[in-house]
Amino acid sequence: MNTGRAHMILMLVTLAAVGLSVSLWTRSAAGRLAESRGKAAPEVATASASDMNYCTGDLKVILKRVLTSCGLVSGGSSRGCQPLQARQVASMSGGDFNALFAPLSGRAAILQFDRDSSDLDQSAVELLEKSFADRRGASYFFVVSRASPEGSVEHNRDLSHRRGSIVLDAIKAKFQDPDIDQEVGLLWLGEEFAQLDQQFCQWQRSRSSEPCNSADLNRSSFIAWIDCRL
Amino acid sequence: MFRPEMPNPDSGHPQDSHATPRKTLIVFAAFALVGVVFAGVSSYDFIAHLDRQVHAITCSIVPGLAAPDANGSSGCHAVLMSPYSSVLRDFTWGGLPIALPALGVFAFLLFRAVDLLLRRKMSRRETSFTVAAALLPVLTSLVYAIISATRIGTFCKVCIGIYVSSLGVLVTAVVAHVLTPPPTTAAGPAKGSLLGLWGFYFVEGLAMVALPVLLYLVLKPAYPDSLLQTSGLRHAEDKYGVMIDLPGAGRVPAVEVLDPLCPACKAFSERLAVSDLAGDLQVKLVLFPLDKECNWMVGESLHPGACAVSEAMLCAGDKARDVLAWAFENQAQLRTLGVSQAAVYARIKQDFPSLAGCVGGAVVRARINKSLRWIVANSLPVLTPQLFVRNQKIPDEDTDLGLDYVLSRMLASTGEVRR
């Protein structure tokens, strides 16, 4: 064969091989792209707050009532629930109210105070900061303050109010969270409603090394993150 | 038109007396063929990604023998996804893969070898052009080997195959040229005819490179504007004070959501950093550690230790970028340590003693939580990395090969592009 002709044929064959390969690869990718556009995109989880198993429908109803009445859900200016309101919105006995928090035994903590005092000691501050920092995906933080039955009802109501407020102030000062008014539910129960019984001695307490009785337990602020979405 | 040089009794020599250059040419052809295979494999892997999906890629000195890299852990993947795997990235989605012209060059060299072998005689005019043509892949390989070593930090086996092929064709081309005896006539070929012959061959080589490039550009899928209509940020403001400013003089606000121990985030940040368009952005980082130690949205830690490292970044304040660079540098080791949080904290305290009093503390843990709440408030998908430019998300499929193209489109649409 003429060398010049062989050269040209060889050139064309090489060009064709390269061109064909690239064409096939490119058209194949274009075909797959067109096909994929007709399909639904693979589902990817969307970031959301926690909604744990214990958040039953009944619990959410109660939570919503409490949170709404305490000014959290509506975002109203008034916030915090007084003992009478707490009893009304919960529409349940003190025992049932405390039972609501039973699933939170691993998340809750009890900050204990001296008798007739609303000062947080060092161990209470540390436990408060540790508990508040361990928020995970929770949406609401409950502070439920109480007083032991010594003294008058009015005095204990004020005392539990001061205990709750001091906890809230400590959180605000330490964490400077702009959402704090929308996420911290504050209830002060005095001695009138849902006193803690002896079984709560087993829960995480700021004075866990000290003996525990019912009176000690109720000179306290019960704190817990609630992992429920409303 | 110039015709290729024909056997000429006056300037050539009988083939039988030049068996050695012919044998050398056969080796040259073998190296060129190997180059065609490696450049073809590399081109194929790149082009496969034009469908904007994830693919396993070939990463073996002997293509086809080893299992493809399906998880992106190989050097081949790092090189393929690096900004150096293609050019003209802001002109066309993904850019033009470097391997494609390489395929054309090796195909041309193979063609040259076979063409010369088919002739009865060879002359130095022919072999000298082959030497010149073989210089191109060697120089390109040299540049890319340096880039791999200094910029990417890893080598890809397929690329090494191309480097070896390039060196092989040059060496054998030189040997074939040296072994080809000079013309016996006193007067060599006229200078004009030599240049004309070289010009003809050059045009042939150009056609061999241009054809695959043009076919690729013409046939590759178009990128419709509708793909840029992505969801945006619902609450872009930094009300929790958790965003980390990256230094930069850009004017276009951008938010990058990342996990400091996520390999894809590292690769993405590197791509963004070397992009010409990065200078137009004023980037803020939001940390999204995919580590169950602090992130309730993941059942298992995808990047163990990421929570502790994220704390270190927030603790570092304006030195956060140094911590991020350190985390990127030591990602694999930190993820291994991450099985034990205490071990990660110890490593952080060892390398950044000034952060010892901050990491692990309640305040910084609360800040990490706020960072995650910012993610929740914006209902972002649980994945990293994510980039928002002017609150509009760069599609996830465009954060690698298509980054420069999509970024240039987004900036152009707001009139912010500099060029």
Interface residues (C-beta under 8 A of the other chain):
Chain A: T3 G4 A6 H7 L10 M11 T14 L15 A17 V18 G19 S21 V22 S23 W25 T26 R27 S28 A29 A30 R32 L33 A34 S36 V44 A45 T46 A47 S48 A49 S50 E129 K130 F132 A133 D134 R135 R136 G137 K174 F175 D177 P178 D179
Chain B: R3 P4 M6 P7 G40 S43 Y44 I47 A48 H49 L50 D51 R52 Q53 L100 L103 G104 A107 F108 L110 F111 V114 D115 L118 R119 E204 A207 M208 L211 P212 L215 Y216 L219 K220 P221 K239 Y240 C294 W296 M297 G361 A362 V363 R365 A366 N369 K370 L372 R373 I375 V376 N378 S379 L380 P381 V382 L383
